[in-house]
Amino acid sequence: MKFLLEVAITAVAVWVVTLLPLDVTVIGGEGDEWWHRALVFAFVGLVLTVLNQFVKPILDVLGLPIKILTLGLFGLVISWFILWLTSWITEQVSFATLEIGDFWMSLLAAIVIAVTSAVLTAVVPGAEKR
């Protein structure tokens, strides 16, 4: 249940980022019903959550020496890479696509997604991290 809540929080965070002028758009779900669009954001949130839970810890361990040298700033690049990887994976399916802009705008988008997810996780009951 916590996983589904985390997917929903991530989907809302991606939705918030698409509202900001950060060159991040989600394409798909242009049907008559509102829930078509919500399912597209839920799919993008699912991909981003799965990558954050399985790929990001591996990248954090592999990038530990660089993170130490850069005093943790390389963690931002890892977050950007996870967002880029999400974009690449969603381009492979036809019903939902996450498009990101250049490096700096998408880096800022990754930061906004992380902050929004952290705030929503703190506010939503039962969504605290394990």
Secondary structure in CASP SS format (residue, H / E / C, confidence):
PFRMAT SS
TARGET T0000
AUTHOR 0000-0000-0000
METHOD secondary structure of the structure
MODEL  1
M C 1.00
K H 1.00
F H 1.00
L H 1.00
L H 1.00
E H 1.00
V H 1.00
A H 1.00
I H 1.00
T H 1.00
A H 1.00
V H 1.00
A H 1.00
V H 1.00
W H 1.00
V H 1.00
V H 1.00
T H 1.00
L H 1.00
L C 1.00
P C 1.00
L C 1.00
D C 1.00
V C 1.00
T E 1.00
V E 1.00
I E 1.00
G C 1.00
G C 1.00
E C 1.00
G C 1.00
D C 1.00
E C 1.00
W H 1.00
W H 1.00
H H 1.00
R H 1.00
A H 1.00
L H 1.00
V H 1.00
F H 1.00
A H 1.00
F H 1.00
V H 1.00
G H 1.00
L H 1.00
V H 1.00
L H 1.00
T H 1.00
V H 1.00
L H 1.00
N H 1.00
Q H 1.00
F H 1.00
V C 1.00
K H 1.00
P H 1.00
I H 1.00
L H 1.00
D H 1.00
V H 1.00
L H 1.00
G C 1.00
L H 1.00
P H 1.00
I H 1.00
K H 1.00
I H 1.00
L H 1.00
T C 1.00
L C 1.00
G C 1.00
L C 1.00
F H 1.00
G H 1.00
L H 1.00
V H 1.00
I H 1.00
S H 1.00
W H 1.00
F H 1.00
I H 1.00
L H 1.00
W H 1.00
L H 1.00
T H 1.00
S H 1.00
W H 1.00
I H 1.00
T H 1.00
E H 1.00
Q C 1.00
V C 1.00
S C 1.00
F C 1.00
A C 1.00
T E 1.00
L E 1.00
E E 1.00
I C 1.00
G C 1.00
D C 1.00
F H 1.00
W H 1.00
M H 1.00
S H 1.00
L H 1.00
L H 1.00
A H 1.00
A H 1.00
I H 1.00
V H 1.00
I H 1.00
A H 1.00
V H 1.00
T H 1.00
S H 1.00
A H 1.00
V H 1.00
L H 1.00
T H 1.00
A H 1.00
V H 1.00
V C 1.00
P C 1.00
G C 1.00
A C 1.00
E C 1.00
K C 1.00
R C 1.00
END
